[in-house]
């Protein structure tokens, strides 16, 4: 089976990072119950006060796509949108390692 991974960098409008982090941490809690989600981690860098990185690993791309259609996910996405200035995403093929 081929895993699906993402590194997503959210750049927030000034002083909105903490608000976005709270929303993403809520999403992370919801991911505990989502079938196909292996890893969902919220990260903040020390050198950029307006960015948040999300690290994700899924059973496959369709599991990730299905998660975006869940009611709770759609609500959190709508809450987060006004806080976000830019999104950059790197799609990955996780091959192995601790936690995968």
C-alpha positions as CSV (number, residue, x, y, z in Angstrom):
1,X,0.0,0.0,0.0
2,X,1.3,3.4,-0.9
3,X,1.0,6.0,1.9
4,X,0.2,9.7,1.3
5,X,1.8,12.5,3.1
6,X,1.7,16.3,3.2
7,X,3.7,19.2,4.6
8,X,1.4,22.2,4.6
9,X,2.6,25.7,5.5
10,X,-0.1,28.1,6.5
11,X,1.0,31.7,6.6
12,X,-1.4,33.8,8.7
13,X,-2.2,37.4,8.6
14,X,-0.3,39.3,11.3
15,X,-0.9,38.2,14.8
16,X,-3.3,35.4,13.8
17,X,-1.0,32.4,14.2
18,X,-2.2,31.5,17.7
19,X,-5.9,31.6,16.6
20,X,-5.1,29.3,13.7
21,X,-3.1,27.0,15.9
22,X,-6.1,26.6,18.2
23,X,-8.3,25.6,15.2
24,X,-5.7,23.2,13.9
25,X,-5.2,21.6,17.3
26,X,-9.0,21.1,17.4
27,X,-8.7,19.5,13.9
28,X,-5.9,17.3,15.2
29,X,-8.2,16.0,18.0
30,X,-10.8,15.1,15.5
31,X,-8.3,13.3,13.4
32,X,-7.9,10.8,16.3
33,X,-11.2,9.2,15.2
34,X,-10.7,9.5,11.4
35,X,-10.1,6.2,9.6
36,X,-7.0,6.4,7.5
37,X,-5.2,9.2,9.3
38,X,-1.9,7.9,10.6
39,X,-0.2,11.2,11.6
40,X,-1.5,14.8,12.0
41,X,0.9,17.1,13.8
42,X,0.8,20.9,14.2
43,X,4.1,22.7,14.3
44,X,5.3,26.3,14.7
45,X,8.8,27.5,13.7
46,X,10.8,29.7,16.0
47,X,11.9,32.0,13.2
48,X,8.5,32.9,11.6
49,X,5.7,34.3,13.9
50,X,3.1,34.0,11.2
51,X,3.5,30.5,10.0
52,X,2.2,27.1,11.1
53,X,3.2,23.8,9.5
54,X,1.0,20.7,9.5
55,X,2.6,17.3,9.0
56,X,0.2,14.6,7.8
57,X,0.5,10.9,6.9
58,X,-2.6,9.0,5.5
59,X,-3.2,5.5,4.4
60,X,-3.7,7.0,0.9
61,X,-4.8,10.2,-0.9
62,X,-8.4,9.2,-1.0
63,X,-8.5,8.9,2.9
64,X,-7.1,12.5,3.1
65,X,-9.7,13.7,0.5
66,X,-12.5,12.0,2.3
67,X,-11.5,13.7,5.6
68,X,-12.0,17.1,4.1
69,X,-15.6,16.4,3.4
70,X,-16.4,15.5,7.1
71,X,-18.8,18.0,8.7
72,X,-16.4,18.9,11.5
73,X,-13.5,19.5,9.1
74,X,-15.6,21.7,6.8
75,X,-16.6,23.8,9.8
76,X,-13.0,24.2,11.0
77,X,-11.9,25.1,7.5
78,X,-14.4,27.9,7.3
79,X,-13.3,29.2,10.7
80,X,-9.7,29.1,9.6
81,X,-10.0,30.7,6.2
82,X,-10.1,34.4,7.3
83,X,-6.9,33.9,9.3
84,X,-4.8,32.6,6.4
85,X,-2.9,34.8,4.0
86,X,-1.2,31.9,2.0
87,X,-1.0,28.1,1.9
88,X,2.0,26.2,0.5
89,X,1.8,22.4,0.2
90,X,4.3,19.6,-0.5
91,X,2.8,16.2,-1.3
92,X,4.9,13.3,-0.2
93,X,5.2,9.5,-0.6
94,X,6.1,8.3,2.9
95,X,8.3,5.2,2.6
96,X,8.9,4.2,6.2
97,X,10.4,5.1,9.5
98,X,9.3,5.5,13.1
99,X,5.6,6.4,13.4
100,X,4.8,5.2,9.9
